[in-house]
Amino acid sequence: MQITKPNQKELTKEDIQKALPTKRNSVTDEVVELINKSQTEPEFQGETLLQTAITYEKVMADNKAGILEYMNAIRFVAYLLSMEDNLTEAYKRTFADRDFVFERYDAAPGTKEYNELTSAASRYRKSKLVVDLLTISQVPLGVMFGAARYKAVMTLADIMVNSRYDRDRINAADKLLMHTESKDVKIDLDIGVKESSAVTSLQNQLAELAARQKLMLEAGATDLGKLGAMRAQEIEDAEIDE
């Protein structure tokens, strides 16, 4: 369905039920009020709160979250990203109507009351629902700049092999090792994004080559021809499963 843009007519309960049919019976007047209120907030001028909720609806299903809980988590993430990761202020804006926050809203930084807000915000930031939303919201940027990232890696590889100066080759090898090191991180969100095996293989080969060349350079070797010539190449975009 076509979602109302900010500053247009208010959405009705029926509008929201049609947009989120799996949570049809959970759409309360409070949810309707929250979504309509968000239409005047700058964080949701590009995409309405309801549109964002539809985009990441699977996160709500996976966490078995209620619709109000889910909407508040989206708001917290939006405020957090727009306020330079200020947990406390994002938490205050999200839950300003709660007594715990209302009673401490104007507390000065460093006071007991402000520290209590900060602690509550930190716990909320670590909740699975918020972590999942933050994780999945970063994926589009990773996909968008994936090709550029691998071109940058290939540029480092080219400098590592072909630069005139040992210092530049060693620096390039160091940075290449840093950017191609294996990290034991796995995102268990079914969001349909997968890196191609060819890119993974290339990354492993570059890491091995960088390690070998750095050792040779530090040992005083000047003839690096045995490592083979390498030139920066165009890297195809990572595969995206439809």
Secondary structure, DSSP 8 states (H G I E B T S, - for coil): -----TTSS---HHHHHHH-GGGGGG--HHHHHHHHHHTTSGGGSSS-HHHHHHHTHHHHHHHT--HHHHHHHHHHHHHHHHTTT-HHHHHHHHTTTSHHHHTTTT--TTSHHHHHHHHHHHHHHTSHHHHHHHHHHHHHHHHHTHHHHHHHHHHHHHHHHH-SSHHHHHHHHHHHHHHH-----------SB---HHHHHHHHHHHHHHHHHHHHHHTT----GGG------------B--
